[in-house]
Amino acid sequence: QNLPGMNSEAGRQKYRPAWTLLNETLERASRLKSAPKTGQTRADTAAILIIGNEVVSGQIKDANGYFLMTELRKLGIDTLEVTMIRDDLDKIAAAVRRLSDTHKMVFVSGGI
């Protein structure tokens, strides 16, 4: 079976790069099987990652997370997770990987 976003070469399936897809929503279609079990599909979920030592320590108040949640709600997109982390490149990369595995959209604010 030849699925969208795949080529079949001599019985072997080979994924094409995302930019070659006619429908960009198919880019992560294979990850839908890891959707949350709460009845929500990964296709309609978002996560927000707030980055900054000053936010985590309470020196400044995060306004971007609230703004993003409000705007996403207007678009019918549920924000299921908001995470705050320090300015640590390894932790930022790990958080982005984790969030992108379970949410269709990941919004990032702040950072180094």
N, C-alpha and C positions, 0 to 999 in steps of 0.2 A: 504494500500500500504506500503510495506517495502522498505524504501529508504536506499541507502548505508550509513553505519555508524549508523544504527538504528536497534534495536531488537524490536520485537513485542511480548509482553507478555499478553496473555488473552485480546487482543483488545487494550491494552495500549502500546504506543510507548515509548521506553526508549533509550536515547542516550548512545552510548558506548564512552569510553575515546578515545581521538584522537590517542593515540599510538597504538590502536588496529585496526585502519583503514589500509587497504591494500594500499590505495592511499591517501597520506598525503594532496593532494589538496582538498579533501572533508572535511577536518577539519572545515573550515569556509564556506562551501558551502551555509549554511543557511543565511549567512550575505550578499550574493551577491545581495539580493533585495534592500539593502541600498546603492547600487553603485551610484556614481555621475551621474547626469542627462546629462552630456555633451557628451554623446556618448561613453565615456570610460567606461570600466567595471572595477570594483574593482580588478579584477584578474590580471590586468597588471599595477597597480599603486604602487608607493612607496612614503613614507614620510621620512624625515630626521629630527631628533630631536637633536639639538646641546645644550649641557648642560654645564653651567659654568658661574660663576659671572664674571670672567676675560674676557670672550668672549662677554657677554652682555654689559659690561661696556666699551668695546673697548680697554682694556689693551693688549689683544693679538688678532691676526687675525685668524679666523677659516679657516683652509685649508682642514679639513676633509670633510666638506659639499660639496665643489667643487669637490674634488676627488671622493666622492661617486656618485655624479650626473653624472660625466664623465664616470665612470665605469658602472653604471646602464644603461646609454644611449647606451653604446656599446653592452649591453645584450638585448636591445630592451625594457627596462623598463622605463616608464615615471615617473619622480619625480614630483609630483604635489604640494608638500608642503615642505618647509624648515622652521622649527621653532627653535628659540633660547630662552632658559629660564634660569633663575638663579638656583643655587644649593639649591633648596627647594623641599624636598622629596614629599610633598603633591602635589605641582604643577607638578612635574615630573610624578607622578603616573597618575594624571588627564590628562596630555598631551598624555601619552602613551595610555591610554584608548580611548581618543577621536580619535587619529590618527589611532589606530588599528580598529576602527569601520568603517572607510572610506577608508582605504588603505590595500592592501594585505600584504605589507611589511613595517615595520617601522625600520629604522636604527637609532641607538642611539650612540652619540659620546660625550665623556667627562663625567662629572658628579662627584658626591661626592663619 
